[in-house]
Amino acid sequence: MPSAAPCVACAAETSSYKCPTCRSPYCSVACYKSHRETTCEPVRASTAPAVAERANETREQPSRAFEEDSEDELGTRARREDLQRVADDASVREKLRSERLREIIRAIDAAKDGEKALAKAREDPEFRAFTEDALSLFER
């Protein structure tokens, strides 16, 4: 959704993006690069909780083509509401506090052979418990 604030680089009326450091609005990659050449200050700690709170708000998301049933003949594709249920689950969130579990997930994500890395991760009791909890939410 375009911002009401103008782009900091070219003053265009609509700006669809914000600098990750200072949260200044910009409208394009070229304007972002131009902005990055200047010194920008990180968001002050006093505004960080408000930004984080807004990020946690549930917003109505537009439907995406990959979520349509026409391509999901077996009905096995995870839907947005399924993924949101997993993201909101207290047990899953608690397990994700484990740095060790996050390292396992990052290793799977970075692996050249993801299936092999996943098979290895399934041998770990902590990872197995996490996946079982997450997958059980799809059965509801």
N, C-alpha and C positions, 0 to 999 in steps of 0.2 A: 504494500500500500504506500503510495507516494506520501512524502512528508509535506506539511504545510510550510516548513522552513525552506528557504532557497538554498541552492548548492553553494557551499563555501568557496568553491574555486571559480565557477563561471556565473553564479547568481541566477541560474535557471530556476524557474518557478517551482518545478517539481524535482524532488530528490528522493530516490528510492532506497538509498543506502546510507549507512552511518559508519564513520570511522571507528574501528574497534578500540582505538586508544582513547580518543577524546569525545566520541559520539557526535562529531560534527556531521551534518548532512552533506552528501555529494550525489551526483546524478550519473556518473559513468566511471569506467576504469581510468580514463585519461584524467578526469578531475580528481580521482582518488590519488593517482600518482603525483599530480601537481600538489595536492594537499600534503602528501607525505614528505615533500621536499621542504616544507615549513616545519617549525617545531610545534608539536601539539602536546598538550598536557593530558595525562590520564584523568579519568573521571574521579572526582574527589570521593573519599570514603563515605561522606555523608549522603551522597546521591547513589552510591552503589546498592544499598538495600532496596531502594525504590526501583532501580533498574532490574534487579534480580526478582523482585516481587512481580513486576510486570511480565517478566519472561515466564513466570510460572502460571500466569493466568491462562485459563482455557479459552482459546479463540476458535471461532468457527472457521474451519479450513475448507478451501474449495476442493471439489472432487477432482481426482487425477485419473488419467486414462488407465494407469496400471491397476487401479482399484475397481475397475469395471468388471462385471461378471462375464462378459462376452469372451474374455481370454482365459478365464478360470473354469475350464470345463469340469474339473474334479472338485471344485469348491474348496481347495486347500490353501489358497492364498490368504495370508494374514491381512485383515482389514485394519483401517485406521483405529476403529474403536477397540479392536483386540490389542493392538500395540499400545494404545493409551491405557488400557486396563493393566497391562504389564508395567508400564512406566509409573503408574499411580500406586501400585501394590507396595504396602509397607514392608513385607517380607523380602521382596526383590530388592527394594531400595536399601534395606539393612545389609543384605548380602553384598551389594555393590560397594559398600564402605570398605570392604577388604581390599587392601592394596594388592595382595597376592592374587585374588580373583581378577582384578582389573588387569594385572600383568598377563595372566593367562589369556584373557580376552584380546588384549593388544597383540599378543604373539600370534593368535589365530588370525586376526585381521591383517597382520603384516606378512604372514607366511606365503611363500610362493605356491605351496601345495596346501590350500586351506582345508581340504578334506582330511589330509593326513594329520595336520595340526589339531583339527577338531577331534579326530579319533584318539590322539594322544591325550588331549585335554579331558576327554570322557573318562579316562582312567583315574582322574583326580577326584576324590570324594567331595571336595568343596565345590568344584565346578559342576559335578553331577547333581548335587543337591540344588544348586542355583538353577540349572536348566530344567530340572524336574518341577521346581516351584513355578518357574516362568511358563513352562508348557502346560501346567495344570490350569492356568488361567484361561487358556484357549478352550477348555472343556466346559466352561460355565455357560 
